[in-house]
Amino acid sequence: MAKSFNTLKKKLSPESLARVKTRIETALREMPLAELRQARQLTQEKIAQNLKIKQASVSKMETQTDMYISTMRKYVEAMGGELEIIAKFPEGNIKVKKFKNLGI
């Protein structure tokens, strides 16, 4: 018989629980587009309606390995979000704003 996660969780040490929590938080911060859409409880059809494109085009977008920033921005906005571009350096992170004013 399968055990519930809560039953297993009670048996974990505090260190193990901390590692699990970190892994969950990382997974939630790093998602492919399709998983992000599903996590937001949206269908490809709903995204397609928001973007005024066909569902097949949404499917294609989700499997692309390379995409224009403007396309990514529109996809994220169709889910109700806002795309930010962050440049990461050893000294710290910088939010890139140039793309915001280009109208793309």
C-alpha distances in whole Angstrom, upper triangle without the diagonal:
4,7,10,13,15,13,13,17,18,17,19,23,26,27,23,23,27,26,23,25,28,26,25,29,30,28,29,33,33,32,33,35,32,29,32,33,29,29,32,30,33,34,36,38,39,40,42,43,44,46,48,46,44,40,41,43,40,38,40,41,37,37,41,41,44,45,48,48,49,47,44,46,46,42,41,44,42,39,41,41,44,44,46,47,46,48,47,49,49,51,49,48,50,50,52,54,56,54,54,57,58,57,54
4,7,9,12,10,10,14,15,15,17,21,23,24,20,20,23,23,20,22,25,23,21,25,26,24,25,29,29,28,29,31,29,26,28,29,26,25,28,27,30,31,33,35,36,36,39,41,41,42,45,43,41,38,38,40,37,35,37,37,34,34,37,38,41,42,45,44,46,43,40,42,42,39,38,40,39,35,37,38,40,41,42,43,43,45,43,46,46,48,45,44,47,46,48,50,52,50,50,54,54,53,50
4,7,8,6,7,10,12,12,14,18,20,21,18,17,21,20,17,19,22,21,20,23,25,23,24,28,28,27,29,31,29,26,28,29,26,24,28,27,30,31,34,36,36,37,39,41,41,43,45,44,42,39,39,41,38,36,38,38,34,35,38,38,41,42,45,44,46,43,40,42,42,39,37,39,38,35,37,37,39,40,41,42,41,43,42,44,44,46,44,43,45,45,47,49,51,49,49,53,53,52,50
4,5,5,7,9,10,12,13,17,18,20,17,15,19,19,16,17,20,19,17,21,23,21,21,25,26,25,27,29,27,24,25,27,23,22,25,24,27,29,31,34,33,34,37,38,38,40,42,42,40,37,38,39,36,34,37,36,32,33,36,37,39,40,43,42,43,41,38,39,39,36,34,36,36,32,33,33,36,37,38,39,39,41,40,42,42,44,41,40,43,42,44,46,48,47,46,50,51,50,47
4,5,5,6,9,10,11,14,15,17,14,12,15,15,12,13,17,15,14,17,19,18,18,22,23,22,25,27,25,22,23,25,22,20,23,23,26,28,30,33,32,33,36,37,37,38,41,40,39,36,36,37,34,32,35,34,31,31,34,34,37,38,40,39,41,39,35,36,37,34,32,34,34,30,31,31,34,34,35,36,36,38,36,39,38,40,38,37,39,38,41,43,45,44,43,47,48,47,45
4,5,5,6,9,10,13,14,16,14,12,15,16,13,14,17,17,15,18,20,20,20,23,25,25,27,29,28,24,25,27,24,21,24,24,28,30,32,35,34,34,38,39,38,40,43,42,41,38,39,40,36,35,38,37,33,34,37,37,40,40,42,41,42,40,37,38,39,36,33,35,35,31,32,32,34,35,36,37,37,39,37,40,39,41,38,37,40,39,42,44,46,45,44,48,49,48,46
4,5,5,7,9,13,15,17,14,13,17,17,15,16,20,19,18,21,23,22,23,26,27,27,30,32,31,27,28,30,27,25,27,27,31,33,35,38,37,38,41,42,42,43,46,45,44,41,42,43,39,38,40,40,36,37,40,40,42,43,45,44,46,44,40,41,42,39,37,39,39,35,36,36,38,39,39,41,40,42,40,42,42,43,41,40,43,42,45,47,50,48,48,52,53,52,50
4,5,5,7,11,13,14,11,11,14,14,12,14,17,17,16,19,21,20,21,25,25,26,28,31,29,26,27,29,26,24,27,27,31,33,35,38,37,37,40,42,41,43,46,45,44,40,41,42,38,37,39,38,34,35,38,37,40,41,44,42,44,42,39,40,41,38,36,38,38,34,36,35,37,37,38,39,38,40,38,40,39,41,39,38,41,41,43,45,48,47,47,50,51,51,48
4,5,5,9,10,12,9,7,11,12,10,11,14,14,14,16,19,18,19,22,24,24,27,29,29,25,26,28,25,23,26,26,30,32,34,37,36,36,39,41,40,42,44,44,43,40,41,41,38,36,38,37,34,35,37,37,39,40,42,41,42,41,37,38,39,36,34,36,36,33,33,33,35,35,35,36,35,37,35,37,36,38,36,35,38,38,41,43,46,44,44,48,49,48,46
4,6,8,10,12,11,9,13,14,13,14,17,18,17,19,22,22,23,25,27,28,31,33,32,28,29,31,29,26,29,29,33,35,38,40,39,39,43,44,43,45,48,47,47,43,44,45,41,40,42,41,37,38,41,40,43,43,46,44,46,44,41,41,43,40,37,39,40,36,36,36,38,38,38,39,38,40,38,40,39,40,38,38,41,41,44,46,49,47,47,51,52,52,50
4,7,10,12,10,10,13,14,13,15,18,18,18,21,23,23,24,27,28,29,32,34,33,30,31,33,31,28,31,32,35,37,39,42,41,41,45,46,45,47,50,49,48,45,45,46,43,41,43,42,38,39,41,41,43,44,47,45,47,46,42,43,44,41,39,42,42,38,39,38,40,40,40,41,39,41,38,40,39,41,39,39,42,42,45,47,50,49,49,52,54,53,51
4,7,8,6,6,10,10,10,12,14,15,15,18,20,20,22,24,25,26,29,32,32,28,29,31,29,27,30,31,34,36,38,41,40,40,43,45,44,45,48,47,47,43,44,44,41,39,41,40,36,37,39,38,41,42,44,42,45,43,40,41,42,39,37,39,40,36,37,36,37,37,37,38,36,37,35,36,35,37,35,35,38,39,42,44,47,46,46,50,51,51,49
4,5,5,6,9,10,11,12,14,15,17,18,20,21,23,24,26,28,31,34,34,30,30,33,31,29,31,33,36,38,40,43,42,42,45,47,45,47,50,49,49,46,46,46,43,42,43,42,38,39,41,39,42,43,45,43,45,44,41,41,43,41,38,41,41,38,38,37,38,38,37,38,36,37,34,35,34,35,34,34,38,38,41,44,47,46,46,50,51,51,49
4,5,5,6,9,10,10,12,14,15,16,18,20,21,23,24,26,30,32,33,29,29,32,31,27,30,32,35,37,39,42,41,40,44,46,44,45,48,48,48,45,46,45,42,41,43,41,37,38,40,38,40,41,43,41,44,43,39,39,42,39,36,39,39,36,36,34,36,35,35,35,33,34,32,33,31,33,31,31,35,35,39,41,44,44,43,47,49,49,47
4,5,5,6,9,10,11,12,14,15,17,19,20,21,23,25,28,31,32,28,28,32,30,27,30,32,35,37,39,42,41,40,43,45,44,44,48,47,47,44,45,44,41,40,41,39,36,36,38,36,38,39,41,40,42,41,38,38,41,38,35,38,39,36,36,34,35,34,33,34,31,32,29,30,29,30,29,29,33,34,37,40,43,42,42,46,47,48,46
4,5,5,6,9,10,11,12,14,15,17,18,20,21,23,26,29,29,26,26,29,28,25,28,30,33,35,36,40,39,38,41,43,42,43,46,45,45,42,42,42,39,37,39,37,34,34,36,34,37,38,40,38,41,40,36,37,39,36,34,37,37,34,35,33,34,33,33,33,31,32,30,31,30,31,30,30,33,34,37,40,42,42,42,46,47,47,45
4,5,5,6,9,10,11,12,14,15,17,18,20,22,25,28,28,24,24,27,26,23,25,27,30,33,35,38,36,36,39,41,39,41,44,43,43,40,41,41,37,36,38,36,32,33,35,34,36,37,39,37,39,38,35,35,37,34,32,34,35,31,32,30,32,32,31,32,30,32,29,31,30,31,29,29,32,33,36,38,41,40,40,44,45,45,43
4,5,5,6,9,10,11,12,14,15,17,18,21,24,27,27,24,24,27,26,23,25,27,30,33,34,38,36,35,39,40,39,40,43,43,43,40,40,40,36,36,37,35,32,33,34,33,35,35,37,35,37,37,33,34,36,33,30,33,34,31,31,29,30,29,29,29,27,28,26,27,26,27,26,26,29,30,33,35,38,38,38,41,43,43,41
4,5,5,6,9,10,11,12,14,15,17,19,22,25,26,22,22,26,25,22,25,27,30,32,33,36,35,34,37,40,38,39,42,41,41,38,38,38,35,34,35,33,30,30,32,30,32,33,35,34,36,35,31,32,35,32,29,32,33,30,31,29,29,29,28,28,26,27,25,26,25,27,25,25,28,29,32,35,37,37,37,41,42,42,40
4,5,5,6,9,10,11,12,14,15,17,20,23,23,20,20,23,22,19,22,24,27,29,30,34,33,32,35,37,36,36,40,39,39,35,36,36,32,31,33,31,28,28,30,29,31,32,34,33,35,34,30,31,33,30,28,31,31,28,29,27,28,28,28,28,27,28,26,28,27,29,27,26,29,30,32,35,37,36,36,40,41,41,39
4,5,5,6,9,10,11,12,14,16,20,22,23,19,19,22,21,18,20,22,25,28,29,33,31,30,34,35,34,35,38,38,38,35,36,35,32,31,32,31,27,28,30,29,31,31,33,31,33,32,29,29,31,29,26,28,29,26,26,24,26,25,25,26,24,26,24,26,26,27,25,24,27,27,30,32,35,34,34,38,39,39,37
4,5,5,6,9,10,11,12,15,18,21,22,19,18,22,21,18,21,23,26,28,29,33,31,30,33,35,33,34,38,37,37,34,35,34,31,30,31,29,26,27,28,27,28,29,31,29,31,31,27,28,30,27,25,27,29,25,26,24,24,24,23,23,22,23,21,23,22,24,21,21,24,24,27,30,33,32,32,36,37,37,35
4,5,5,6,9,10,11,13,16,19,19,16,16,20,19,16,19,22,24,26,27,31,30,28,31,34,32,33,36,35,35,32,32,32,29,28,29,27,23,24,26,24,26,27,29,28,30,29,25,27,29,26,24,27,28,24,25,23,24,23,23,23,22,23,21,23,23,25,23,22,25,25,28,30,33,32,32,36,37,37,35
4,5,5,6,9,10,11,15,17,18,14,14,17,16,13,16,18,21,23,25,28,27,26,29,31,29,30,34,33,33,30,31,30,27,26,27,25,22,23,25,24,26,27,29,27,29,28,24,25,27,24,22,24,25,22,23,21,22,22,22,23,22,24,22,25,25,27,24,23,25,25,27,30,32,31,31,35,36,35,33
4,5,5,6,9,11,15,17,18,14,14,17,17,14,16,18,21,23,25,28,27,25,29,30,28,29,33,32,33,30,31,30,26,26,27,25,22,23,25,24,25,26,27,25,27,26,23,23,25,23,20,22,24,20,21,19,20,19,19,20,19,21,19,22,22,24,21,20,22,22,24,26,29,28,28,32,33,33,31
4,5,5,6,9,13,15,17,14,13,17,17,14,17,20,21,24,24,28,27,25,28,30,28,29,32,32,32,29,30,29,25,25,26,23,20,21,22,21,22,23,25,23,26,25,21,22,24,22,19,22,23,20,21,19,20,18,18,18,17,19,17,20,20,22,19,18,21,20,23,25,28,27,27,31,31,32,30
4,5,5,7,10,13,14,10,10,14,14,11,14,17,19,20,21,25,24,22,25,28,26,27,30,29,29,26,27,26,23,22,23,21,18,19,20,19,21,22,24,23,25,23,20,21,23,20,18,21,22,19,20,18,19,18,19,19,19,20,19,22,23,25,22,21,23,22,24,26,29,27,27,31,32,32,29
4,6,6,10,12,13,10,8,12,12,9,11,14,16,19,20,23,22,20,23,25,24,24,28,27,28,25,26,25,21,21,23,20,17,19,20,20,21,21,23,21,23,22,18,19,21,18,15,18,19,16,17,15,16,16,17,18,18,20,19,23,24,25,22,20,22,21,23,25,27,25,25,29,30,29,27
4,6,10,12,14,11,9,13,14,12,13,16,18,20,21,24,23,21,24,26,24,24,28,27,28,25,26,25,21,21,22,20,17,19,19,19,20,19,21,19,21,20,16,17,19,17,14,17,19,16,16,14,15,14,14,14,14,16,16,19,20,22,19,16,18,17,19,21,24,22,22,26,27,27,25
4,7,10,12,10,9,13,14,12,14,17,18,19,20,23,22,20,23,25,23,23,27,26,26,24,24,23,20,19,20,17,14,16,16,15,17,17,19,17,20,19,15,16,19,16,14,18,19,16,18,15,16,14,14,14,14,16,16,19,20,22,19,17,19,18,19,22,24,22,23,26,27,27,24
4,6,8,6,6,9,10,9,12,14,15,16,16,20,19,17,20,22,21,21,24,23,23,20,21,20,16,16,17,14,11,13,14,14,15,16,18,17,19,17,14,15,17,14,12,16,16,14,16,14,15,14,15,16,16,19,19,22,24,26,23,20,21,20,21,23,25,22,23,27,27,26,24
4,6,5,6,9,10,11,12,14,14,15,14,18,18,15,17,20,19,19,22,20,20,17,17,16,13,12,13,11,8,9,10,10,12,13,16,15,17,15,12,14,16,12,12,16,15,14,16,15,16,14,16,16,17,19,20,23,26,28,25,22,23,21,22,23,25,22,23,26,26,25,22
4,5,5,6,9,10,11,12,11,12,11,14,14,11,14,17,16,15,18,17,17,14,15,13,10,10,11,8,6,8,10,11,12,12,14,14,15,12,9,12,12,9,9,12,12,10,13,12,14,12,15,16,18,20,21,25,27,29,26,23,23,21,21,22,23,20,21,24,24,23,20
4,5,5,6,9,10,11,10,9,8,12,13,11,13,16,16,15,18,16,16,13,13,13,9,8,10,9,6,8,11,13,15,14,17,17,18,15,12,15,15,11,11,14,13,11,15,15,17,16,19,20,21,24,25,28,31,33,30,27,27,25,25,26,27,24,24,28,27,25,22
4,5,5,6,9,10,10,11,11,15,15,13,16,19,18,18,21,20,19,16,17,17,13,12,14,13,9,11,14,15,17,17,19,19,20,17,15,17,17,13,13,16,15,12,15,15,17,16,19,20,21,24,24,28,30,31,28,26,27,25,25,26,28,25,25,29,29,28,25
4,5,5,6,9,9,11,11,15,14,12,15,17,16,16,20,19,19,16,18,17,13,13,15,13,10,13,15,16,17,16,18,17,18,16,13,14,14,11,9,12,12,9,12,11,13,13,16,17,19,22,22,26,28,30,26,23,24,22,22,23,25,23,22,26,26,25,22
4,5,5,6,5,7,8,11,10,9,12,14,13,14,17,16,16,13,15,14,11,11,14,12,9,13,15,17,18,17,18,18,18,15,13,14,13,10,9,11,10,7,10,11,14,14,17,19,21,24,25,29,31,33,29,26,26,24,24,25,26,23,23,26,26,24,22
4,5,5,6,7,9,12,11,11,14,16,15,17,19,19,18,15,16,17,13,13,16,14,12,14,17,19,21,20,22,21,21,19,16,18,17,13,13,15,13,10,13,14,17,18,20,22,24,27,28,31,33,35,32,29,29,27,28,28,30,27,27,30,30,28,26
4,5,8,10,12,15,14,13,17,18,17,19,22,21,21,18,20,20,16,16,19,17,14,17,19,20,22,21,23,22,22,20,17,18,18,15,13,15,14,11,13,13,16,17,19,21,23,26,26,30,31,33,29,27,27,25,26,27,29,27,26,30,30,28,26
4,6,9,11,14,11,11,15,16,14,16,19,19,20,17,19,19,15,16,19,17,15,18,20,21,23,21,22,21,21,19,16,16,16,13,11,12,11,8,9,10,14,15,18,21,22,26,27,30,32,33,30,27,27,24,26,26,28,25,24,27,28,26,24
4,7,10,12,10,11,14,15,14,17,19,19,19,16,18,19,15,16,19,18,15,18,21,23,24,23,24,23,23,21,18,19,18,15,14,15,13,9,12,13,17,19,22,24,26,29,30,34,36,37,33,30,31,28,29,29,31,28,27,30,31,28,26
4,7,8,6,7,10,11,11,13,15,15,15,12,15,15,12,13,16,15,13,17,19,21,22,21,22,21,20,18,16,17,15,12,12,13,10,8,10,13,16,17,21,23,26,29,30,34,36,37,34,31,31,28,28,28,30,26,25,28,28,26,24
4,5,5,6,9,10,11,12,14,13,12,9,12,13,10,10,14,13,12,15,18,20,22,20,22,22,21,18,17,18,16,12,13,14,11,10,13,15,18,19,23,25,28,31,32,36,38,40,36,33,33,30,30,30,31,28,27,30,29,27,24
4,5,5,6,9,10,10,12,10,9,6,8,9,6,7,10,10,9,12,15,18,19,17,19,19,19,15,15,16,14,11,13,14,11,10,14,16,18,19,22,24,27,30,31,35,38,39,36,32,32,29,29,29,30,26,26,28,27,25,22
4,5,5,6,9,10,10,9,8,5,9,10,8,9,13,13,13,16,18,21,22,20,21,22,20,17,17,18,15,12,15,15,11,12,15,17,20,21,25,27,30,32,34,38,41,42,39,35,35,32,31,31,31,28,27,29,28,26,23
4,5,5,6,9,10,10,10,8,12,12,10,12,15,14,14,17,19,22,23,20,21,21,19,16,16,16,13,11,13,12,9,9,12,14,17,19,23,25,28,31,33,37,40,41,37,34,33,30,29,29,30,26,25,27,27,24,22
4,5,5,6,8,8,9,8,11,10,7,10,12,11,11,15,16,19,19,17,17,17,15,13,12,13,10,7,9,9,6,7,10,12,15,16,19,22,25,28,30,34,36,37,34,30,30,26,26,25,26,22,22,24,23,21,18
4,5,5,6,5,5,5,8,8,6,9,11,11,12,15,16,19,19,17,17,18,16,13,13,14,11,9,12,12,8,10,13,15,17,18,22,24,27,30,32,36,39,40,37,33,32,29,28,27,27,23,23,25,24,21,18
4,5,5,6,8,8,12,11,10,13,15,14,15,19,20,23,23,20,20,20,18,15,16,16,12,11,14,12,9,11,13,16,18,19,23,25,29,32,34,38,41,42,38,35,34,30,29,28,28,25,24,25,25,21,19
4,6,8,10,11,14,12,11,14,16,14,15,19,19,22,22,19,18,18,15,13,14,13,9,9,11,9,6,8,10,13,14,16,20,22,26,29,31,35,38,39,35,32,30,27,26,25,25,22,20,22,22,18,17
4,5,9,10,12,10,9,13,14,12,14,17,17,20,19,16,15,15,12,10,11,11,7,7,10,9,6,10,12,13,14,15,19,21,25,27,30,34,37,38,35,31,29,26,24,23,23,20,19,20,19,16,14
4,7,9,12,10,10,14,15,14,16,19,19,22,21,18,18,18,15,13,15,15,11,11,14,13,10,13,15,17,18,19,23,25,28,31,34,37,41,41,38,34,33,29,28,26,26,22,22,23,21,18,16
4,7,8,7,8,11,11,11,14,16,16,20,19,16,16,17,15,12,14,15,11,11,15,14,11,14,17,18,19,20,23,25,28,31,33,37,40,41,38,35,33,30,28,27,27,23,23,24,22,20,17
4,5,5,7,9,10,11,13,15,16,20,20,17,18,20,18,14,16,18,14,13,16,17,13,16,19,20,22,22,26,27,30,33,35,39,42,43,40,37,35,32,31,30,30,26,26,28,26,23,20
4,5,5,6,9,10,11,13,15,18,19,17,19,20,18,15,16,18,15,12,15,16,13,14,18,19,21,21,25,26,30,32,34,38,41,42,39,36,35,32,31,30,30,27,27,29,27,25,22
4,5,5,6,9,10,11,13,16,17,16,18,20,19,15,16,19,16,14,17,18,16,17,20,22,23,23,26,27,30,32,34,37,40,42,39,36,35,33,31,31,31,27,28,30,28,26,22
4,5,5,6,9,10,11,14,14,13,14,16,15,11,13,15,13,11,15,16,14,15,19,19,21,20,23,24,27,29,31,35,38,39,37,33,32,29,28,28,27,24,24,26,24,22,19
4,5,5,6,9,10,14,14,12,14,15,14,11,11,13,11,9,12,13,11,12,16,16,18,17,21,22,25,27,29,33,36,37,34,31,30,27,26,26,26,23,23,25,24,22,18
4,5,5,7,9,13,14,13,16,17,17,13,13,16,14,11,14,16,14,14,18,19,20,20,23,23,26,28,30,33,36,38,35,32,32,29,28,29,29,25,26,28,27,25,21
4,5,5,6,10,11,11,13,16,16,12,12,16,14,12,15,17,16,16,20,20,21,20,22,23,25,27,29,32,35,37,34,31,31,28,27,28,27,24,25,27,25,24,20
4,5,5,9,9,8,10,12,12,9,9,12,11,9,12,14,13,14,17,17,17,16,19,19,22,23,25,29,32,34,31,28,27,25,23,24,24,20,21,24,22,21,17
4,6,9,10,10,13,14,14,11,10,13,13,9,11,15,13,13,17,16,17,16,18,19,21,23,25,28,31,33,30,27,27,25,24,25,25,22,23,26,24,23,19
4,6,9,10,14,15,16,13,12,16,16,13,15,18,17,17,20,20,20,18,21,20,23,24,25,29,31,33,31,28,28,26,25,27,27,23,25,28,26,25,21
4,5,7,10,13,14,11,11,15,15,13,15,18,17,18,21,20,20,17,19,19,21,22,24,27,30,32,30,27,26,24,23,24,24,21,23,25,23,23,19
4,7,11,12,15,13,12,15,17,15,16,19,20,20,22,21,20,17,19,17,19,20,21,24,27,29,27,24,24,23,22,23,23,20,23,25,24,24,20
4,7,9,12,10,10,13,15,14,15,18,19,19,22,20,19,16,17,15,18,18,20,23,26,28,26,23,22,21,19,21,20,17,20,22,20,20,17
4,6,8,7,7,10,11,11,13,15,16,17,19,17,16,13,15,14,17,18,20,23,26,28,26,23,22,20,18,19,18,15,17,19,17,17,13
4,5,5,6,9,10,11,13,14,16,17,19,17,15,12,14,13,16,17,20,23,26,28,25,22,20,18,16,16,15,11,14,16,13,13,10
4,5,5,6,9,10,11,12,14,16,17,14,12,9,10,9,13,14,17,20,24,25,22,19,17,15,12,12,12,8,10,13,11,11,8
4,5,5,6,9,10,10,12,14,15,14,12,10,11,12,15,17,21,24,27,28,25,22,19,16,14,13,12,9,10,12,10,9,5
4,5,5,6,9,10,11,13,14,13,12,11,13,14,17,19,22,25,29,30,27,23,22,19,17,17,16,12,13,15,13,12,8
4,5,5,6,9,10,11,13,11,10,8,10,11,14,17,19,23,26,27,24,21,19,17,15,15,15,12,13,16,15,14,10
4,5,5,6,9,10,11,9,7,5,8,10,14,16,19,23,26,27,24,20,18,15,14,13,13,10,10,13,12,11,8
4,6,5,6,9,10,9,9,9,12,14,17,20,23,27,30,31,27,24,22,19,17,16,16,13,12,15,14,11,9
4,5,5,7,9,9,9,9,13,14,18,21,23,27,30,31,28,24,23,20,19,18,19,15,15,18,17,15,12
4,5,5,7,5,6,6,10,12,15,19,21,25,28,28,25,21,20,17,17,17,18,15,14,17,17,16,13
4,5,5,5,6,7,11,14,17,21,23,27,30,30,27,23,22,18,18,16,18,15,13,16,16,14,12
4,5,7,9,11,15,17,21,24,26,30,33,33,30,26,25,22,21,20,21,18,16,19,19,16,15
4,6,9,11,14,17,20,23,25,29,32,32,29,25,24,21,21,21,22,19,18,21,21,19,17
4,7,10,13,17,19,23,25,29,31,32,28,24,23,20,20,20,21,19,17,20,20,18,17
4,7,10,13,16,19,21,25,28,28,24,21,20,16,17,16,18,16,14,17,19,17,16
4,7,10,13,16,19,22,25,25,22,18,17,13,13,13,15,12,11,14,15,14,13
4,7,10,13,16,19,23,23,19,16,14,11,11,11,13,10,9,13,14,14,12
4,6,10,13,16,19,19,16,12,10,7,7,8,11,9,9,13,14,14,13
4,7,10,13,17,17,14,10,8,6,5,8,10,9,10,13,14,15,14
4,6,10,13,13,10,6,6,4,6,9,11,12,13,16,17,19,17
4,7,10,11,9,6,5,6,7,11,12,13,15,17,18,20,19
4,7,8,6,4,6,9,10,14,16,17,18,21,22,24,23
4,5,5,6,8,11,12,16,18,19,21,23,24,27,26
4,6,8,11,14,16,20,21,23,25,27,28,31,29
4,7,10,13,15,19,21,23,24,26,28,30,30
4,7,10,13,16,18,20,21,24,25,27,27
4,7,10,13,15,17,18,20,22,24,23
4,6,9,12,14,14,17,19,21,20
4,6,9,11,11,14,16,18,17
4,6,7,9,11,12,15,14
4,6,6,8,10,12,12
4,5,6,7,10,11
4,6,5,8,7
4,6,7,8
4,6,8
4,6
4
